[in-house]
Amino acid sequence: MILRKGLLLFFLFVASFVSAQNVNDAAMWTAFSFSSDIKDLTPWKERDVFKNVSFHVNPEMRFNENISQLSGYFADIGFENKWSKYASSTVEYRVGGRREESGFSIRRRWSIGTQLSLPIKDFKFTTTTRYQIAQVRTSDLDLNSTWRQKVALEYAPWKNLSIQASHELFFLPITLENTNWRSQISFKYKIDKSNGISLGYLVQRDLTNADMDFVILTGYKWEFNKKKEKSTPAVQ
């Protein structure tokens, strides 16, 4: 019942904007995530040195023009430190290419952020604050210098399946003017102890020109952990 109500509210929210805004062609973002605790990647016997630090590499491809054209590709390389059960921080570097008229141009940016989580039975509420630092300003939200504030609610009453909804706001670095928002809903399925897949839908709006994007989200995650059973990434 809760799942049905959540889906209904989300799609009613999306439908309320479609007729009144400039809607771009359908898009799809396909993401991969490979991660591991640092202590599992090093031969050092003193494993407590990096006890709460993890490393990740997250490549992604983005398609537009009704999912017929590759519009960009990139990879996020970063570290996360878990300070406690409820708080963590990250530092991340992104490098990739974005399609321009003359071809793909290289884009780079850094980001730092903190996250607070509050689990309550089958629910988990999280809030994430991030600051992006980019060398060149573009029309791509994820490659500009900006403050980002995100809230998310995850519902996981099932063993291997969960549903998450989130809303994120983007602000200019100095004036803190709200320039964009992004909402999404996704389903996550845990295949085994190391592998997982996800499917979702994202809506984002540029408040400066009323443009809206509707994006299908697909994802695959592989986590390496010596404590878990040995696992080979699934063939896609």
C-alpha positions, 0 to 999 in steps of 0.5 A: 500500500505504501509503495503504491501511494508513493508511486502515485504521488511521484507520477502525479507530481511529474504530470503536473509539470509536463503540459506547462514546461519545455520538455526535452527529448527522453534520455537515459543514464547508465551507471556502474559502481565498483567499490571496496573498503581500503583495508581489503585492498592493502596487504598491511597487517595493521588494518585499523589505519583505514578501518572506515575508509572506502574507495570507489570508481563509478563510470557512467554513460548518458544518452539523449535524443530519445536515447539514440545518441551518446551525450556524455561519459565520465568516471567518478573516482573517490574516497568515503570516510564513515565517522559513525553509523550516522555520518560520513564524508566524501571527496571525489574527482570526475573526468569525462567528455561531453558532446559538443558541435565539434565533438567531445570536449573534456570536462573535470570537476572536484566535489566534497560532501557530507551525509547524515543518515537516520535509519528507522525500522524499514526506513532510512532518511538521509540528507547530503550536502555537496560542493562542486568545483569546476574549471569551466562553466557549462549547461551540465548541472553535474559539471558546474561549480555549485552547492547541492542539497539532497534529501532521500527516503529509502523503504526496504521491507523486503530482503533484497529489494528496496525503493528510494525517492529523493529531491535535490536542490542546486544553488549558485556558489556565492549568491546561493540562488536556487537554479535547478531541482532534481527528483527521482525514484528508483528500485534497487535489487540485491542479487547477492552479497556483492552484486546489485542492480537498479532501475529508476526515473529522474525529472529535473528542471532548470529554473532559469529557462523552465527546461525539463528533462525526463531520464531513465536510470539504470545501474549496476553495483559491485562491491568487493569485501574479503569478508563476503563470499568471492563474487565475479561481476555479472556479465551485462 
